[in-house]
Amino acid sequence: MKQRASSAKLTSIRMREDNNTEYVGLEDGVSPKLQSFNKVSILPLVFLIFYEVSGGPFGVEDSVQAAGPLLALLGFLVFPLIWSLPEALITAELGTMFPENGGYVVWVSSALGPYWGFQQGWMKWLSGVIDNALYPVLFLDYLKSGFPILAEGIPRIIAVLVLTLALTYMNYRGMTIVGWVAILLGVFSLLPFLFMGLIAIPKLKPSRWLVLDLNNVDWGLYLNTLFWNLNYWDSISTLAGEVENSGRTLPKALFYALILVVLGYFFPLLIGTGAVPLDRELWSDGYFSDIAKILGGVWLRFWIEGASALSNMGMFVAEMSSDSFQLLGMAERGMLPACFAKRSCYGTPLLGILFSASGVILLSWLSFQEIVAAENFLYCFGMIMEFIAFIRLRMEYPAASRPYKIPLGITGSILLCIPPSILILVVLAMASFKVMVLSLLAVVVGLVLEPCLRYSEKKGWFRFSVSSDLKDWDYNNHRPVEP
């Protein structure tokens, strides 16, 4: 982390095309009132992205149970090209185009107007909170083999509450702590798999990697597992206002994190499926700890279980940072009451953290697969709007300031979005009726909530304000304001 000394000021960066259209860019900087808060540098940012997306191979076991070793391995090689790479590239371009907290909410608002920006924020925040409710579940799933008392009942409920409160406090203490904790947890979580790989070399049988049975594939579980483990690249955009020199740092961090995430999945799967006889029914949450015991003994099993526990801590704090700063960014844009924009003495969004933590506690009773399916469904809706916003901003404002720009024209940008869009439609179509109904109800709540907030603003029930430090945008005409 480094202290940022530059002050923010909105400058008119005029870029003219043949039609003499003028655009306004935002000079890289921060508000003077935020100078006292440390900014995130590239190494902590890489690990924050790593934990936003992955956190290690914990949770990928279901891919082997659903489809067998070959499809699981191929999935974590091919899926990143179809889904993760386009999402990361779009995040790099739009995140540097709008270097402020709020991320994808600002992108959609700028392209489609504030109403749809609010819907994007609602669906993504709810999806993120549902996602965060999963990590206490995974944490306890890995520990229950060593501590059976945590498997169910009152002890499990107490453990979820204590874990949630402790990690929430860590988020409250600021991004400096969260960033460096992410680095330490990331290193500790990945090291045992390197040891497991070395131990497993004499026991590897490459023929086990080629096992394929297309007549026994649970495509819904397979795709949901891949999708859940390789999405959320855009979540880091809601922290763009906290990143030092985001125009250079964010694209580099996304690139390094992409490599780290893919290797962090593929290598453990390669070891686990190649060194141990296949029993697909055993491949469920926590099975890597059993593989560790088979290959290295009890000490390696405890290390894997400890790494899983700490990894889930890392994912929790990273996701909560993203969710809470998203609410802060929406408040700074006037989409939420101004109280959501207030920061603690550590520079963190206090009310956003409290709301996000409350959602996690309320949803933590759901099962692993229910959580994954529900968050994937909501996340898909949000991604569709992101793709539309990306294409529209490219078409309408090609000369707007973009510190990082994907080296593709309009046609190439559209083609980039087609494969992930098809995948989104497949994931939506494979959702269960229960998940579909609950998710659509959540969408309807967002459609009604936005006009209710505008009505409360009109009546003076809540105070709304737009931060003077942000890039101005003409929402009526969906274009940057001319100086």
Helices and strands as residue ranges (DSSP letters): G 32-34, H 42-53, H 61-67, H 69-79, I 80-84, H 85-97, H 104-112, H 114-143, G 148-150, H 153-172, H 175-200, G 201-203, G 206-210, H 219-229, G 233-242, H 246-275, G 280-282, H 287-296, H 298-332, G 338-341, H 350-363, H 368-396, H 410-429, H 433-459, E 473-474, E 479-480
